[in-house]
């Protein structure tokens, strides 16, 4: 049984590893991740609502991913109002400390405490030096999409932090693929 008590999911992205991939491999990973974020207007419990960048940031990889995600949300102009309202509410309440606006996408720098409303192209973004740094926070997530990094090392590192629980670790394009067992 897969239960969704936390109803929050993340995408951990290793930009340096993606930057080292061939252009077609990188494009495939990023398109699949953008699709995972966009489907069901980010309302599925498995849909990532926060991008967690680990390691050295590669600006070209970040730009490529942001453009792919934003392109999906541009096609739904009605979501523009909810994107603006949700972004402003998160900023006003302190759930976000900054906002980077793109056509079709609002990237919020997460503040302290819980995240605010998402959907329609509102996405939280955080950066950590290493995978262990974000796992050490001791939070629980329903699904974590591993982009540029395999789920196995993330699972092994997570075992070192008993207060951290991730129900599912999946590769890009697999957030809505539920089966009896996960590889």
Residue pairs with C-beta under 8 A, 6 or more apart in sequence:
2 167
2 168
2 178
3 167
4 45
4 46
4 142
4 167
5 140
5 142
6 45
6 140
6 141
6 142
6 167
7 45
7 142
8 45
8 49
8 50
8 115
8 141
8 142
9 45
9 46
9 47
9 48
9 49
9 50
9 141
9 142
9 143
9 144
9 145
9 175
10 48
10 49
10 50
10 51
10 52
10 141
10 143
10 144
10 145
11 33
11 36
11 37
11 48
11 50
11 51
11 52
11 144
11 145
11 147
11 172
12 52
12 54
12 131
12 134
12 144
12 145
12 146
12 147
12 149
12 154
13 33
13 51
13 52
13 53
13 54
13 65
13 147
13 148
14 54
14 55
14 147
14 148
14 149
15 53
15 54
15 55
15 56
15 57
15 58
15 61
15 62
15 148
16 55
16 56
16 58
16 148
17 55
17 148
17 149
18 26
18 29
18 30
18 58
18 61
18 147
18 148
19 26
19 58
19 60
19 61
21 29
21 148
26 61
26 64
27 64
29 147
29 148
29 172
30 61
30 64
30 65
30 68
30 147
30 172
31 68
32 171
32 172
32 173
32 174
33 48
33 65
33 68
33 145
33 147
33 172
33 173
34 65
34 68
34 69
34 71
34 72
35 72
35 173
36 46
36 47
36 48
36 145
36 172
36 173
36 174
36 175
36 176
37 47
37 48
37 49
37 69
37 72
37 123
38 69
38 72
38 73
39 47
39 175
39 176
40 47
41 76
41 79
41 119
41 120
42 48
42 49
42 118
42 119
42 120
42 121
42 122
42 123
43 119
44 175
44 176
45 142
45 143
46 142
46 143
46 168
46 175
46 176
47 175
48 123
48 143
48 145
48 175
49 115
49 118
49 122
49 123
49 124
50 110
50 115
50 123
50 124
50 125
50 126
51 65
51 107
51 123
51 124
51 125
51 126
52 126
52 127
52 128
52 134
53 62
53 125
53 126
53 127
53 128
54 127
54 128
54 129
54 130
54 131
54 133
54 134
54 149
55 129
55 130
57 127
66 102
66 105
66 107
67 102
69 104
69 105
69 121
69 123
70 102
70 103
70 104
70 105
70 121
71 104
72 104
73 79
73 83
73 104
73 105
73 120
73 121
74 103
74 104
76 120
79 119
79 120
79 121
80 120
82 119
82 120
82 122
83 105
83 106
83 120
83 121
83 122
84 106
86 106
86 116
86 117
86 118
86 119
86 120
86 122
87 96
87 99
87 101
87 106
87 108
87 122
89 95
89 116
89 117
90 96
90 99
90 108
90 115
90 116
90 117
90 122
91 97
91 98
91 99
91 108
93 116
94 111
94 112
94 113
95 108
95 110
95 111
95 113
95 114
95 115
95 116
96 108
96 109
96 110
96 111
96 116
96 124
97 109
97 110
97 111
98 108
98 109
99 106
99 107
99 108
99 109
100 106
100 107
100 108
100 109
100 125
101 107
104 121
105 121
105 123
106 121
106 122
106 123
107 123
107 124
107 125
108 116
108 122
108 123
108 124
108 125
109 124
109 125
109 126
110 124
110 125
110 126
115 124
118 124
126 134
128 134
131 149
131 153
131 154
131 157
132 157
132 160
132 161
135 154
135 157
135 158
135 160
135 161
135 164
136 161
136 164
137 164
138 161
138 163
138 164
139 164
140 164
140 165
140 166
140 167
141 165
141 166
141 167
142 167
142 168
143 166
143 167
143 168
143 169
143 170
143 175
144 151
144 154
144 166
144 168
144 169
144 170
145 170
145 171
145 172
145 174
145 175
146 154
146 169
146 170
146 171
146 172
147 171
147 172
150 171
151 169
151 170
151 171
154 166
154 169
155 166
155 169
158 164
158 166
168 182
169 182
170 177
170 182
